[in-house]
């Protein structure tokens, strides 16, 4: 299976070595030599990926690529460990007076560190030379020297018409008349509670249609309570009911909940909605018994309430519907959505290979939409489909076909796409949050005058163009995206093979292999014992069952001191320990929807921090030290009022935040605190593109207008 992680990792290492070489006194020569070795191996790696994708000498290539990956990880570990030491020494010197004896000890320690890194780099260089020689013995050559690949990998252009990807009604196949009919079923008819099912195979747009109807003004205005719940194949009833209550019972949002059993949760819900009209959407239901479990929580109160369920059936599409979907997706920008005559024969063969499965049709058609509309390109895709379809298992065959769209991605998109494997099935992520994460991970490469955020947005549009993602919108969160559950399985398979990420979930017994990214779910009791000493760079916590104690967090920081991404979004966390200041490499920190009240003063040590998300926390005031974070680009904050649970209060900032010259997003900032002097700090933020301000007076309003 093709390695996808190494290209971005090696590029990151080259940039790191170039940027940080000034800190590597005494080892400059070794670092430069190592960089050259990496640059030589990189084109061999591309040839190895092409051979893996075509099925050539699979086992040998897998072992070779594994060795390259291990050495790349080892190099990054060496450099990051050394830079961590340099940063720790700097903070130690700044912490107070140091005696001559301690200065001498520090000098000796520094010499030893430089000697150690030089020795380690020399050892890695020898290993890389052996790997390079072995690769050449296997016949690996730079692709530009004549090696061939079964598929042409060309960076897809950014099409100016990509706005059409944000689904319009006329893009639905077989569902064109459903939108208006669904609205009528929801707002008209009997006062008795009724259940409406939207049934169909994956890829036809059931979720998009349901969301479009759910968001209609006439629907929003007709019902007093609204909720959207994604169910998926494996669901937890207690968490599902908790999610439902959080959306319906807004007055309880943010309050601590005791560990109630299912019966108590159902009774609470019934009591909350008994006398009100409601509309609830349960999206992506797979199991027939689901309704039997959930219906007790939704009383038939004769208020005209409605429940909409999107679910799967086992029927494949007719040839006519399959052809219509294929043409609309493959020729969405050309030929008025019609197949040109010279491609009809090959196109029909391709559609036949998709076995009437709409998700497969949409995905393969999305791949073809990026290709030149000539027989040669169509024949290549058909040949690949033929090779992938020769499987005994239809499920395996479907996964193989879907994986073609992954292999066809240009290298700069593969890691971005695999990133969806970090999140749970059917998880919708804010697009803006995704951009910040991709940037922190080093996936986004600057392009001309574009900002990194603009490049990340262009990457997402490329994935959308290929029909690999579905777009959505959540009130309060903005535009979101997600991958289909079948495609999520493909991503997990690829991610496991290239050690891209790993998941700890004691409840589901899923914990595989090594990886530089870790998602922790369920119980945290044994996680730190079982993860081992792998070089984790990103940690995500979600759906945590236990309260996160200070001792657990401190141990986590010590164990993974080289973290670059740390995401505590919506977990039971009440305190951020001062030890967070020891994470010198941290670029992304999210405390969103936690009950943290104070940021420690040690936050000033996070000099590489790019994004700080403290929205929906209890933090009312930012420490003065925040003004020292010169690389900060996004400061997102709004505080919960503990009495009313009002999410619209801004945070207070001190004079001096004008030093944050790279800041692009600042929201929500309380203008009233500090008066006009604080507001004038905005004048210094020349890169600011997004500003949210609260508690404006006439004086501060004038000051804000004058500053921006």
Legacy VTK file of the C-alpha trace (Angstrom):
# vtk DataFile Version 3.0
C-alpha trace
ASCII
DATASET POLYDATA
POINTS 708 float
0.000 0.000 0.000
1.320 3.419 -0.941
3.033 5.451 1.751
1.442 8.886 2.049
2.943 10.355 5.164
6.620 10.485 4.247
6.491 13.188 1.612
4.993 15.786 3.991
7.206 14.611 6.880
10.420 14.922 4.877
9.369 18.322 3.529
8.657 19.411 7.092
12.079 18.199 8.200
13.843 20.057 5.399
12.025 23.273 6.344
12.753 22.683 10.009
16.443 22.170 9.393
16.632 25.272 7.225
14.745 27.467 9.686
16.321 26.248 12.880
19.893 25.614 11.771
20.990 28.817 13.541
20.142 27.086 16.837
22.300 24.080 16.016
25.680 25.587 16.791
28.483 23.155 16.098
26.434 20.725 14.002
25.632 22.903 10.983
27.711 20.732 8.618
26.046 17.499 9.711
22.575 18.997 9.406
23.263 20.230 5.881
24.591 16.834 4.844
21.531 15.127 6.302
19.267 17.477 4.359
20.965 16.427 1.112
20.436 12.750 1.909
16.724 13.384 2.483
16.410 15.334 -0.765
17.969 12.434 -2.689
15.657 9.831 -1.144
12.480 11.830 -1.735
12.155 11.090 -5.508
12.940 7.409 -4.865
10.079 7.411 -2.404
7.677 8.723 -5.047
8.674 5.848 -7.349
8.137 3.382 -4.486
4.650 4.802 -3.914
3.822 4.367 -7.608
4.989 0.731 -7.532
2.932 0.021 -4.428
-0.193 1.509 -5.980
0.242 -0.622 -9.103
0.803 -3.779 -7.028
4.432 -4.284 -8.103
6.780 -6.101 -5.638
4.417 -5.150 -2.879
6.064 -6.791 0.161
9.557 -5.577 -0.653
8.373 -2.007 -1.229
6.352 -1.988 1.981
9.399 -2.971 4.027
11.586 -0.379 2.277
9.051 2.420 2.774
8.619 1.393 6.426
12.365 1.797 6.989
12.366 5.242 5.379
9.433 6.307 7.540
11.155 5.094 10.703
14.314 7.033 9.877
12.327 10.182 9.040
10.564 9.942 12.396
13.884 9.339 14.096
15.389 12.463 12.511
12.490 14.637 13.597
12.759 13.200 17.095
16.462 14.064 17.300
16.023 17.636 16.095
12.931 18.323 18.224
14.567 16.900 21.343
17.573 19.136 20.838
15.489 22.256 20.176
13.403 21.422 23.249
16.624 21.335 25.269
17.706 24.708 23.816
14.332 26.265 24.698
14.307 24.776 28.211
17.807 26.132 28.864
16.732 29.593 27.692
13.731 29.640 30.036
15.891 28.375 32.879
18.335 31.262 32.372
15.470 33.767 32.253
13.897 32.448 35.433
16.346 34.275 37.742
19.937 34.653 38.848
22.287 31.817 37.975
25.566 31.237 39.765
28.876 30.876 37.963
28.919 27.209 38.932
25.541 26.600 37.317
26.610 28.557 34.239
29.658 26.312 33.892
27.518 23.195 34.325
25.121 24.498 31.690
28.005 25.093 29.273
29.262 21.519 29.738
25.719 20.161 29.327
25.301 22.166 26.131
28.531 20.775 24.701
27.341 17.255 25.507
23.994 17.852 23.782
25.719 19.136 20.636
28.021 16.115 20.662
25.059 13.766 21.125
23.076 15.246 18.255
26.110 15.170 15.952
26.627 11.494 16.811
22.946 10.657 16.257
22.832 12.492 12.923
25.907 10.622 11.753
24.218 7.334 12.669
21.016 8.307 10.812
23.005 9.347 7.720
24.615 5.919 7.588
21.189 4.268 7.847
19.791 6.492 5.099
22.662 5.642 2.768
21.991 1.938 3.290
18.267 2.476 2.625
19.045 4.519 -0.493
21.395 1.839 -1.852
18.829 -0.865 -1.140
16.106 1.115 -2.912
18.268 1.569 -5.999
19.016 -2.160 -5.946
15.226 -2.741 -6.059
15.109 -0.681 -9.234
13.862 2.559 -7.723
14.674 5.664 -9.739
13.377 9.223 -9.662
10.145 9.245 -11.692
11.423 12.032 -13.913
14.262 9.722 -15.030
11.880 7.376 -16.776
10.034 5.476 -14.088
6.416 5.132 -14.926
3.263 5.221 -12.869
-0.068 3.637 -13.730
-1.831 6.912 -13.071
-0.834 10.442 -13.956
-0.584 12.469 -10.756
-1.027 16.123 -11.535
-1.878 18.847 -9.053
-5.504 19.709 -9.715
-6.175 23.338 -10.667
-8.465 25.376 -8.456
-11.589 25.723 -10.570
-13.204 29.192 -10.236
-16.648 27.592 -10.462
-16.212 25.604 -7.257
-19.008 27.596 -5.634
-21.370 25.177 -7.344
-20.065 22.408 -5.112
-22.163 23.742 -2.279
-25.118 21.609 -3.175
-28.114 23.105 -4.963
-31.477 21.362 -5.419
-30.925 20.509 -9.058
-27.895 18.388 -8.183
-30.002 15.703 -6.490
-30.680 12.596 -8.514
-34.024 10.939 -7.822
-34.692 13.506 -5.073
-35.477 16.633 -7.103
-39.099 16.800 -5.945
-38.424 15.614 -2.408
-37.440 18.935 -0.829
-40.798 20.661 -1.145
-42.658 17.447 -0.327
-40.579 16.979 2.834
-41.244 20.531 3.974
-44.984 19.980 3.523
-44.851 16.726 5.493
-43.087 18.505 8.336
-45.281 21.589 8.675
-48.661 20.335 7.475
-50.982 17.496 8.407
-52.134 15.904 11.614
-51.347 17.260 15.073
-50.220 13.767 16.077
-46.505 13.109 16.212
-45.357 11.491 12.969
-42.174 9.818 11.758
-40.855 10.387 8.226
-38.178 8.130 6.741
-35.766 9.158 4.002
-34.414 5.870 2.662
-31.650 5.238 0.125
-28.124 4.065 -0.563
-25.049 6.048 0.428
-24.011 8.898 -1.832
-27.437 10.044 -3.101
-27.570 13.116 -0.864
-30.037 12.044 1.853
-28.159 13.906 4.575
-27.733 17.014 2.422
-31.434 17.020 1.538
-32.506 16.475 5.151
-30.216 19.280 6.365
-31.474 21.637 3.668
-35.091 21.014 4.708
-34.219 21.168 8.430
-32.659 24.618 7.934
-35.602 26.051 5.975
-37.010 29.175 7.669
-40.569 27.835 7.440
-39.469 24.703 9.328
-37.464 26.590 11.951
-40.364 28.928 12.588
-42.988 26.214 12.777
-41.482 24.262 15.707
-40.477 25.442 19.171
-37.651 22.926 19.611
-35.134 21.605 17.073
-32.415 18.941 17.163
-30.138 17.176 14.692
-28.528 13.923 15.858
-26.090 11.816 13.841
-26.497 8.150 14.798
-24.113 6.042 12.588
-23.529 2.281 12.656
-22.278 2.036 16.230
-24.008 4.394 18.631
-24.043 4.893 22.381
-27.624 5.410 23.608
-26.627 7.449 26.672
-24.436 9.820 24.659
-27.076 10.091 21.956
-29.733 11.065 24.532
-27.308 13.516 26.142
-26.688 15.126 22.759
-30.425 15.337 22.099
-31.085 16.979 25.464
-28.219 19.453 24.996
-29.838 20.742 21.808
-33.440 20.732 23.022
-32.929 21.887 26.612
-30.829 24.993 25.965
-31.331 26.318 29.493
-29.344 23.353 30.835
-26.403 23.852 28.459
-23.065 24.092 30.189
-24.326 22.641 33.493
-22.642 19.666 35.082
-24.660 16.494 34.527
-24.652 13.600 36.929
-24.194 10.124 35.515
-27.845 9.290 34.878
-29.047 5.973 33.528
-30.996 5.722 30.274
-34.372 5.625 32.030
-33.645 8.881 33.892
-32.405 10.559 30.699
-35.581 9.566 28.839
-37.765 10.903 31.643
-35.856 14.223 31.683
-36.338 14.609 27.947
-40.040 13.806 28.103
-40.546 16.351 30.884
-38.711 19.029 28.872
-40.676 18.653 25.630
-44.074 17.381 26.788
-45.875 20.678 26.140
-43.890 21.896 23.109
-43.733 21.188 19.395
-40.452 19.716 18.206
-38.676 18.535 15.079
-35.848 16.016 15.460
-33.668 14.581 12.699
-31.864 11.274 13.263
-29.300 11.028 10.494
-27.556 7.874 9.244
-29.563 5.183 11.050
-28.381 1.641 10.251
-30.065 -0.607 12.798
-33.781 -1.445 12.747
-34.016 -1.575 16.535
-32.899 2.062 16.862
-36.444 3.464 16.793
-37.595 1.004 19.429
-34.923 2.376 21.765
-35.378 6.085 21.115
-39.136 6.526 20.629
-39.871 6.531 24.383
-37.948 9.799 24.774
-40.138 11.620 22.229
-43.739 11.769 23.453
-46.755 11.928 21.163
-48.023 15.209 22.620
-50.457 16.195 19.836
-48.446 19.342 19.130
-47.731 18.485 15.498
-44.196 17.252 16.281
-42.176 15.546 13.551
-39.260 13.097 13.474
-37.198 12.684 10.304
-34.957 9.621 9.935
-32.397 9.063 7.161
-31.547 5.413 6.785
-30.046 2.862 4.415
-31.595 0.212 2.236
-29.974 -2.657 0.395
-31.232 -1.784 -3.087
-28.809 -0.730 -5.794
-29.668 1.893 -8.390
-31.115 1.313 -11.819
-28.902 1.736 -14.869
-30.744 4.938 -15.786
-30.304 6.591 -12.369
-26.676 5.429 -12.158
-25.920 6.965 -15.563
-27.647 10.237 -14.652
-25.655 10.565 -11.406
-22.381 9.712 -13.162
-22.876 12.362 -15.872
-23.840 15.084 -13.411
-20.729 14.455 -11.320
-18.147 13.635 -14.025
-19.145 16.496 -16.334
-20.269 19.011 -13.730
-18.146 21.797 -15.271
-18.254 20.820 -18.939
-20.609 19.627 -21.692
-23.695 20.840 -19.748
-23.505 17.743 -17.571
-23.774 15.415 -20.575
-21.313 12.737 -21.652
-19.576 13.470 -24.991
-20.170 10.815 -27.627
-16.539 9.676 -27.889
-16.511 8.815 -24.148
-19.920 7.122 -23.937
-18.730 3.538 -24.395
-15.954 3.795 -21.777
-18.227 5.740 -19.430
-20.903 3.034 -19.535
-18.257 0.398 -18.765
-17.040 2.467 -15.798
-20.600 2.891 -14.470
-21.204 -0.859 -14.789
-18.123 -1.508 -12.641
-19.705 0.579 -9.850
-22.456 -2.074 -9.430
-25.224 0.496 -8.933
-23.716 1.775 -5.663
-24.270 5.559 -5.658
-21.390 6.428 -3.325
-18.980 4.538 -5.587
-20.464 6.186 -8.706
-20.206 9.660 -7.177
-16.630 9.088 -6.005
-15.311 7.688 -9.292
-17.168 10.368 -11.266
-15.614 13.000 -8.994
-12.187 11.570 -9.775
-12.918 11.746 -13.515
-14.135 15.342 -13.230
-10.505 16.336 -12.539
-9.159 14.459 -15.578
-8.766 15.560 -19.164
-11.843 14.432 -21.103
-10.008 12.099 -23.498
-10.224 8.333 -24.052
-6.702 7.685 -22.737
-7.523 9.046 -19.254
-10.898 7.223 -19.162
-9.229 3.947 -20.190
-6.630 4.276 -17.403
-9.351 4.644 -14.786
-11.283 1.700 -16.251
-8.141 -0.451 -16.164
-7.632 0.432 -12.511
-11.271 -0.391 -11.762
-10.884 -3.754 -13.465
-7.854 -4.605 -11.339
-9.538 -3.489 -8.105
-12.830 -5.263 -8.844
-11.287 -8.735 -9.105
-12.144 -9.594 -5.507
-14.318 -12.329 -4.006
-15.893 -10.040 -1.426
-18.187 -7.309 -2.750
-17.409 -5.192 0.338
-13.666 -5.497 -0.287
-14.253 -4.705 -3.931
-16.169 -1.539 -3.028
-13.415 -0.437 -0.659
-10.794 -1.072 -3.340
-12.725 0.977 -5.872
-13.182 3.834 -3.405
-9.465 3.728 -2.640
-8.729 4.645 -6.267
-9.890 8.191 -5.568
-7.428 8.332 -2.669
-4.512 7.080 -4.760
-5.335 9.631 -7.426
-4.894 12.518 -4.994
-1.830 14.729 -5.460
0.681 14.302 -2.645
-0.225 17.598 -0.952
-3.816 16.360 -0.391
-3.191 12.828 0.883
-2.287 13.768 4.446
-5.108 16.326 4.518
-7.578 13.607 3.530
-6.206 11.038 5.985
-6.703 13.622 8.729
-10.417 12.806 8.759
-9.437 9.410 10.206
-8.579 11.120 13.500
-12.218 12.002 14.082
-15.062 9.550 14.796
-17.347 8.202 12.091
-19.945 10.743 10.878
-18.130 13.564 12.679
-18.711 17.043 11.219
-15.763 19.390 11.731
-15.770 23.159 11.341
-13.895 24.021 8.156
-12.054 26.908 9.833
-10.919 24.601 12.636
-9.715 22.093 10.055
-7.660 24.793 8.301
-5.947 25.723 11.575
-5.165 22.084 12.335
-3.749 21.397 8.864
-1.516 24.459 9.184
-0.288 23.430 12.638
0.502 19.939 11.302
2.623 21.435 8.502
0.431 20.137 5.651
-0.121 23.563 4.085
2.570 24.956 1.812
2.619 28.680 0.983
1.496 29.667 -2.523
2.447 33.081 -3.872
0.539 35.887 -2.172
-2.075 33.578 -0.612
-2.253 33.267 3.165
-1.910 29.780 4.621
-5.621 29.860 5.489
-6.471 30.622 1.855
-4.269 27.748 0.685
-5.958 25.403 3.183
-9.350 26.498 1.867
-8.172 25.751 -1.676
-7.070 22.262 -0.552
-10.518 21.608 0.927
-12.194 22.721 -2.299
-10.029 20.272 -4.230
-11.283 17.442 -2.001
-14.854 18.647 -2.451
-14.406 18.745 -6.209
-13.530 15.061 -6.107
-16.718 14.239 -4.138
-14.664 12.916 -1.217
-16.378 15.175 1.330
-19.850 16.425 2.134
-20.351 20.043 3.143
-22.757 21.253 5.809
-23.569 24.211 8.026
-24.063 24.392 11.785
-25.504 27.476 13.451
-22.823 28.970 15.681
-20.068 26.936 14.035
-20.400 27.952 10.385
-19.456 25.744 7.458
-18.607 22.132 8.319
-17.468 19.061 6.400
-17.458 15.308 6.872
-16.621 12.105 5.045
-19.108 9.347 4.278
-18.886 6.372 6.661
-17.764 3.969 3.904
-15.020 6.400 2.896
-14.112 6.754 6.581
-13.413 3.004 6.634
-11.103 3.409 3.620
-9.283 6.254 5.383
-8.804 4.192 8.561
-7.364 1.338 6.517
-4.850 3.630 4.786
-4.043 5.473 8.029
-3.258 2.214 9.821
-0.953 1.068 7.041
1.127 4.254 7.062
1.010 4.770 10.847
-0.700 8.125 10.356
-2.756 8.107 13.561
-3.949 5.835 16.316
-7.042 5.709 18.521
-7.311 4.697 22.152
-10.835 3.683 23.103
-10.934 1.171 25.932
-14.716 0.800 25.527
-14.332 -0.414 21.935
-10.943 -2.124 22.298
-9.497 -0.237 19.359
-5.817 0.571 19.641
-3.594 -0.093 16.696
0.053 0.362 15.887
2.312 3.355 16.098
1.384 6.814 14.959
2.279 10.443 15.532
-1.324 11.457 16.210
-3.435 10.061 19.042
-7.162 10.325 19.720
-8.270 9.327 23.212
-11.917 8.354 23.786
-13.891 6.667 26.532
-12.055 5.844 29.750
-8.638 7.387 30.417
-7.746 4.984 33.205
-5.046 2.973 31.422
-4.303 5.053 28.364
-0.906 6.481 29.381
0.332 3.032 30.419
-0.645 1.428 27.133
0.344 4.102 24.623
4.038 3.473 25.189
6.833 5.862 24.257
5.952 6.501 20.620
6.768 10.033 19.366
3.264 11.526 19.629
2.961 15.057 18.185
-0.833 15.558 18.282
-3.368 14.575 20.947
-7.161 14.826 20.610
-9.527 13.987 23.462
-13.216 13.342 22.739
-16.195 11.589 24.343
-14.243 11.180 27.587
-16.073 9.238 30.298
-13.979 10.403 33.266
-13.210 13.801 34.771
-9.755 14.867 33.595
-7.713 15.359 36.749
-4.787 17.743 37.060
-2.414 14.835 37.737
-3.506 13.071 34.532
-2.970 16.226 32.456
0.453 16.901 33.992
1.510 13.306 33.273
0.220 13.658 29.708
2.344 16.811 29.228
5.464 15.097 30.590
4.980 11.995 28.465
4.352 13.927 25.241
6.549 16.976 25.742
7.054 17.488 21.982
3.359 18.050 21.266
2.426 20.410 18.446
-1.369 19.970 18.569
-3.459 19.618 21.737
-7.249 19.509 21.470
-9.451 19.348 24.593
-12.657 20.290 22.740
-15.797 19.435 24.795
-14.139 17.265 27.449
-14.615 17.374 31.264
-11.644 19.620 32.055
-11.713 22.235 34.841
-8.082 23.338 35.056
-5.144 23.858 32.699
-1.983 23.162 34.722
0.981 25.543 34.555
3.034 22.676 33.085
1.459 23.476 29.726
4.204 26.094 29.502
6.712 23.265 29.019
5.209 22.314 25.643
7.612 24.571 23.733
6.689 23.103 20.317
2.922 23.596 20.733
1.256 25.317 17.766
-2.442 24.592 18.378
-4.323 24.574 21.681
-8.096 24.201 22.030
-9.985 24.354 25.339
-13.359 24.950 23.670
-16.439 23.885 25.659
-14.412 23.092 28.799
-14.846 24.623 32.263
-11.344 26.082 32.484
-11.426 29.470 34.262
-7.821 30.663 34.120
-4.930 30.482 31.664
-1.659 30.039 33.593
1.046 32.712 33.263
3.335 30.027 31.828
1.364 30.375 28.571
4.028 32.944 27.628
6.486 30.065 27.018
4.483 28.799 24.023
6.365 30.930 21.511
5.368 28.728 18.562
1.649 28.862 19.355
-0.402 29.810 16.282
-3.997 29.069 17.374
-5.619 29.431 20.782
-9.298 28.479 21.008
-10.958 29.233 24.374
-14.525 29.710 23.147
-17.373 28.650 25.457
-15.065 28.384 28.480
-15.251 30.187 31.837
-12.186 32.335 31.093
-13.165 35.983 31.626
-9.758 37.633 31.412
-6.582 36.808 29.511
-3.273 37.087 31.373
-0.868 39.871 30.423
1.557 37.171 29.273
-0.638 36.401 26.256
0.798 39.555 24.675
4.194 37.831 24.371
3.003 35.165 21.908
4.417 36.800 18.774
3.488 33.894 16.442
-0.182 33.818 17.474
-2.466 34.029 14.419
-5.870 33.056 15.789
-7.221 34.029 19.216
-10.788 32.754 19.526
-12.581 33.460 22.782
-15.997 33.959 24.308
-16.954 33.143 27.828
-19.925 31.391 29.400
-21.887 33.344 31.976
-22.217 30.802 34.801
-25.635 32.095 35.798
-27.378 32.469 32.451
-25.083 30.323 30.266
-24.985 33.188 27.771
-22.295 32.557 25.164
-21.980 36.134 24.001
-19.652 37.667 26.577
-16.221 38.628 25.289
-12.936 38.238 27.163
-10.964 41.050 28.704
-7.495 41.840 27.369
-4.696 44.073 28.647
-2.908 46.839 26.816
0.003 45.527 24.797
-1.848 42.967 22.673
-0.859 45.098 19.687
2.450 43.187 19.935
0.655 40.202 18.371
1.540 41.426 14.894
0.726 38.133 13.133
-2.818 38.009 14.536
-5.402 37.335 11.814
-8.472 36.439 13.927
-9.530 38.047 17.214
-12.953 37.227 18.606
-14.652 37.896 21.015
-12.824 40.883 22.536
-14.523 42.992 25.236
-14.012 46.627 24.240
-15.447 48.129 27.442
-12.647 46.737 29.629
-9.620 49.046 29.588
-11.379 51.765 27.645
-10.047 53.560 24.587
-6.411 52.716 25.414
-7.010 49.008 24.871
-9.070 49.630 21.732
-6.215 51.616 20.173
-4.085 48.468 20.290
-6.106 47.304 17.274
-4.252 49.865 15.124
-1.083 47.743 15.363
-2.729 44.539 14.108
-2.112 45.043 10.377
-2.820 41.419 9.425
-6.181 41.214 11.193
-8.902 39.763 8.925
-11.593 38.822 11.440
-12.614 40.842 14.496
-15.400 40.222 16.998
-16.089 42.884 19.636
-18.530 42.950 22.554
-19.752 45.596 25.047
-19.186 48.592 22.815
-19.885 52.094 24.103
-20.217 55.103 21.825
-16.629 56.064 22.677
-15.121 52.610 22.124
-17.192 52.171 18.945
-15.563 55.276 17.483
-12.185 53.982 18.609
-12.728 50.602 16.945
-13.809 52.256 13.682
-10.767 54.532 13.749
-8.413 51.619 14.465
-9.544 49.328 11.658
LINES 1 709
708 0 1 2 3 4 5 6 7 8 9 10 11 12 13 14 15 16 17 18 19 20 21 22 23 24 25 26 27 28 29 30 31 32 33 34 35 36 37 38 39 40 41 42 43 44 45 46 47 48 49 50 51 52 53 54 55 56 57 58 59 60 61 62 63 64 65 66 67 68 69 70 71 72 73 74 75 76 77 78 79 80 81 82 83 84 85 86 87 88 89 90 91 92 93 94 95 96 97 98 99 100 101 102 103 104 105 106 107 108 109 110 111 112 113 114 115 116 117 118 119 120 121 122 123 124 125 126 127 128 129 130 131 132 133 134 135 136 137 138 139 140 141 142 143 144 145 146 147 148 149 150 151 152 153 154 155 156 157 158 159 160 161 162 163 164 165 166 167 168 169 170 171 172 173 174 175 176 177 178 179 180 181 182 183 184 185 186 187 188 189 190 191 192 193 194 195 196 197 198 199 200 201 202 203 204 205 206 207 208 209 210 211 212 213 214 215 216 217 218 219 220 221 222 223 224 225 226 227 228 229 230 231 232 233 234 235 236 237 238 239 240 241 242 243 244 245 246 247 248 249 250 251 252 253 254 255 256 257 258 259 260 261 262 263 264 265 266 267 268 269 270 271 272 273 274 275 276 277 278 279 280 281 282 283 284 285 286 287 288 289 290 291 292 293 294 295 296 297 298 299 300 301 302 303 304 305 306 307 308 309 310 311 312 313 314 315 316 317 318 319 320 321 322 323 324 325 326 327 328 329 330 331 332 333 334 335 336 337 338 339 340 341 342 343 344 345 346 347 348 349 350 351 352 353 354 355 356 357 358 359 360 361 362 363 364 365 366 367 368 369 370 371 372 373 374 375 376 377 378 379 380 381 382 383 384 385 386 387 388 389 390 391 392 393 394 395 396 397 398 399 400 401 402 403 404 405 406 407 408 409 410 411 412 413 414 415 416 417 418 419 420 421 422 423 424 425 426 427 428 429 430 431 432 433 434 435 436 437 438 439 440 441 442 443 444 445 446 447 448 449 450 451 452 453 454 455 456 457 458 459 460 461 462 463 464 465 466 467 468 469 470 471 472 473 474 475 476 477 478 479 480 481 482 483 484 485 486 487 488 489 490 491 492 493 494 495 496 497 498 499 500 501 502 503 504 505 506 507 508 509 510 511 512 513 514 515 516 517 518 519 520 521 522 523 524 525 526 527 528 529 530 531 532 533 534 535 536 537 538 539 540 541 542 543 544 545 546 547 548 549 550 551 552 553 554 555 556 557 558 559 560 561 562 563 564 565 566 567 568 569 570 571 572 573 574 575 576 577 578 579 580 581 582 583 584 585 586 587 588 589 590 591 592 593 594 595 596 597 598 599 600 601 602 603 604 605 606 607 608 609 610 611 612 613 614 615 616 617 618 619 620 621 622 623 624 625 626 627 628 629 630 631 632 633 634 635 636 637 638 639 640 641 642 643 644 645 646 647 648 649 650 651 652 653 654 655 656 657 658 659 660 661 662 663 664 665 666 667 668 669 670 671 672 673 674 675 676 677 678 679 680 681 682 683 684 685 686 687 688 689 690 691 692 693 694 695 696 697 698 699 700 701 702 703 704 705 706 707
